Amino acid sequence: MSRELHIVGFKVGRETYGVPITSLHEIVRVPEITAVPDAPDYLEGVINLRGKIVSVMDLRKRFGEEEAALNRQNRILVVEHGGRLAGLIVDSASEVLKIPSDAVEPPPAVFQDGGLNCVTGLGKVGGRLVVLLDISKLLAPGSLQQVKSEASEKKPAAKPEARGAAAR
């Protein structure tokens, strides 16, 4: 008898992604998000979830997708990682998928080469592919810092001077 993976499926752009149901705490509608200064672009801020402060990451931005305005379909997947809660803004949360372990392929080398080491595999479900994600790698502080430093290198150095000129 083959083992089944229990995956929470969700959409970001046109793709369906999945995370293990064991890492999911809950799924909530997108409340008001408080911005945090000096955060990477894809880190939207924090929310107050029944007295707990939860940082919220926009997966569209994290995956380099085109930005889209939030709508009623958007959800926050609240996941637990290392004893802490984190929120992932997704376009929609679809369903719980049961994927036989023999229907999961390892990620192609192109994912590893492109820096997408958070992809653990590709699950085949009813004729479609579900990109399986590793929450710990997706939320790893090292990968967040790396992306943040790359983003800060791209910022133009002339910004402070422009601000000073505007003040005159």
C-alpha positions in Angstrom: 0.0 0.0 0.0 1.5 3.4 -1.0 1.6 6.3 1.4 -0.4 9.4 0.7 0.8 13.0 1.2 -1.9 15.2 2.7 -1.4 18.6 1.1 -3.2 22.0 1.4 -3.5 23.2 -2.2 -3.5 26.9 -3.0 -3.2 29.2 -6.0 -0.6 31.9 -6.7 -1.1 33.3 -10.2 -2.0 30.4 -12.5 -0.1 27.8 -10.6 -1.3 25.4 -7.8 1.1 25.0 -4.9 0.9 22.8 -1.9 2.3 22.6 1.7 1.9 19.7 4.1 -1.3 19.9 6.1 0.7 19.2 9.2 2.4 22.6 8.9 -0.9 24.5 8.5 -2.3 26.2 11.6 -5.4 27.8 9.9 -6.6 29.7 6.9 -8.0 33.2 7.4 -9.3 36.1 5.3 -6.9 38.9 4.8 -7.3 41.5 7.7 -5.7 44.9 7.9 -1.9 44.4 7.8 0.5 46.7 9.7 3.6 47.5 7.7 7.0 47.0 9.2 9.8 49.4 8.2 13.0 48.1 6.4 11.2 44.8 5.6 11.9 43.0 2.3 9.4 43.9 -0.5 7.5 40.7 -0.2 7.1 40.9 3.6 3.8 42.8 3.8 3.9 43.3 7.6 2.2 41.8 10.6 -1.3 41.0 11.7 -2.8 40.4 15.1 -4.3 36.9 15.1 -6.3 36.5 18.3 -3.6 38.2 20.4 -0.6 36.7 18.5 1.5 38.8 16.2 2.0 37.0 12.9 4.4 38.2 10.2 2.8 38.0 6.7 4.6 37.3 3.4 3.0 37.9 0.0 3.8 34.8 -2.0 3.1 36.6 -5.3 5.9 39.0 -4.6 8.1 36.2 -3.1 7.8 34.2 -6.3 8.3 37.2 -8.6 4.7 37.1 -10.0 3.0 40.2 -11.3 1.4 42.1 -8.4 -2.4 42.0 -8.2 -4.8 43.9 -5.9 -6.1 41.9 -3.0 -9.7 40.7 -3.5 -12.3 38.5 -1.6 -10.6 35.3 -2.8 -7.3 36.1 -1.2 -6.5 34.1 2.0 -3.7 34.0 4.5 -2.4 30.5 5.2 -1.1 30.6 8.8 1.7 28.1 9.0 3.7 27.0 12.0 7.5 26.9 11.6 9.9 26.4 14.4 7.3 27.1 17.0 6.3 30.4 15.4 3.4 31.4 13.2 3.8 33.0 9.8 1.2 34.1 7.3 1.4 33.5 3.5 -0.9 35.6 1.3 -2.2 33.5 -1.5 -4.7 34.2 -4.3 -7.0 31.4 -3.1 -6.9 28.3 -0.9 -8.3 25.5 -2.9 -8.6 22.2 -1.2 -6.9 19.4 0.8 -5.2 17.1 -1.7 -4.3 13.5 -1.1 -1.3 12.6 -3.4 0.1 9.1 -3.5 3.8 9.2 -2.7 4.5 7.4 -6.0 2.8 10.4 -7.9 5.4 12.8 -6.6 8.5 13.6 -8.8 11.6 15.3 -7.4 12.0 18.9 -8.5 13.8 19.5 -11.8 17.4 20.8 -11.5 16.3 24.1 -13.0 14.5 24.9 -9.7 17.7 24.4 -7.7 19.8 26.4 -10.2 17.3 29.3 -10.1 17.5 29.6 -6.3 14.1 28.0 -5.7 15.3 25.5 -3.2 12.0 25.7 -1.4 10.4 23.3 -4.0 10.5 19.7 -2.7 8.7 18.1 -5.6 5.9 18.1 -8.1 2.8 16.1 -7.4 0.6 14.8 -10.1 -3.1 15.2 -9.2 -5.9 14.5 -11.8 -3.9 15.6 -14.8 -2.4 18.7 -13.3 0.9 19.4 -11.4 1.0 20.8 -7.9 4.3 22.4 -6.9 5.1 21.1 -3.4 6.8 23.6 -1.1 9.1 23.2 1.9 7.8 25.7 4.5 11.1 25.8 6.5 13.1 26.8 3.3 10.4 29.2 2.2 10.5 31.0 5.6 14.2 30.4 6.4 15.8 33.6 7.7 18.9 33.0 5.6 16.9 33.0 2.4 15.0 36.1 3.5 18.2 37.9 4.3 19.8 36.9 1.0 16.9 38.2 -1.0 16.8 41.4 1.0 20.5 42.1 0.5 20.1 41.5 -3.3 17.1 43.9 -3.3 19.1 46.6 -1.4 21.9 46.3 -3.9 19.5 47.2 -6.7 18.3 50.4 -5.0 19.5 53.6 -6.6 22.0 55.5 -4.4 20.6 58.9 -5.6 17.4 58.5 -3.5 18.6 60.4 -0.4 19.9 63.3 -2.5 16.6 63.7 -4.2 14.9 63.8 -0.9 17.3 66.5 0.3 16.8 68.6 -2.9 13.0 68.4 -2.4 13.3 69.8 1.1 15.1 73.0 -0.2 
